């Protein structure tokens, strides 16, 4: 049992479970093209948490758990970039309507 705990087995299960939700969030953002309900503070906190976990993991050893942190952080960053992009598009459309 100690080998499972020290190998990051349970940590990797947590990261896989969280990681499974990010592709769905990305697809939802792409389909909706309207990030009104997105909490950018929440996304930044998640990214900071993943970066901290990756730094901690990488400081001790770079293994598959470290890679899971990087993959999850990348997916959250993609969702955030898409959300910012669509938010800017909405603002441009609103500006064009106001001027048009």
Secondary structure in CASP SS format (residue, H / E / C, confidence):
PFRMAT SS
TARGET T0000
AUTHOR 0000-0000-0000
METHOD secondary structure of the structure
MODEL  1
X C 1.00
X H 1.00
X H 1.00
X H 1.00
X H 1.00
X H 1.00
X H 1.00
X C 1.00
X H 1.00
X H 1.00
X H 1.00
X H 1.00
X H 1.00
X H 1.00
X H 1.00
X H 1.00
X H 1.00
X H 1.00
X H 1.00
X H 1.00
X H 1.00
X H 1.00
X H 1.00
X H 1.00
X H 1.00
X H 1.00
X H 1.00
X H 1.00
X H 1.00
X H 1.00
X H 1.00
X H 1.00
X C 1.00
X C 1.00
X H 1.00
X H 1.00
X H 1.00
X C 1.00
X C 1.00
X H 1.00
X H 1.00
X H 1.00
X H 1.00
X H 1.00
X H 1.00
X H 1.00
X H 1.00
X H 1.00
X H 1.00
X H 1.00
X H 1.00
X H 1.00
X H 1.00
X H 1.00
X H 1.00
X H 1.00
X H 1.00
X H 1.00
X H 1.00
X H 1.00
X C 1.00
X C 1.00
X C 1.00
X H 1.00
X H 1.00
X H 1.00
X H 1.00
X H 1.00
X H 1.00
X H 1.00
X H 1.00
X H 1.00
X H 1.00
X H 1.00
X H 1.00
X H 1.00
X H 1.00
X H 1.00
X H 1.00
X H 1.00
X H 1.00
X H 1.00
X H 1.00
X H 1.00
X H 1.00
X H 1.00
X H 1.00
X H 1.00
X H 1.00
X H 1.00
X H 1.00
X H 1.00
X H 1.00
X H 1.00
X H 1.00
X H 1.00
X H 1.00
X H 1.00
X H 1.00
X C 1.00
END
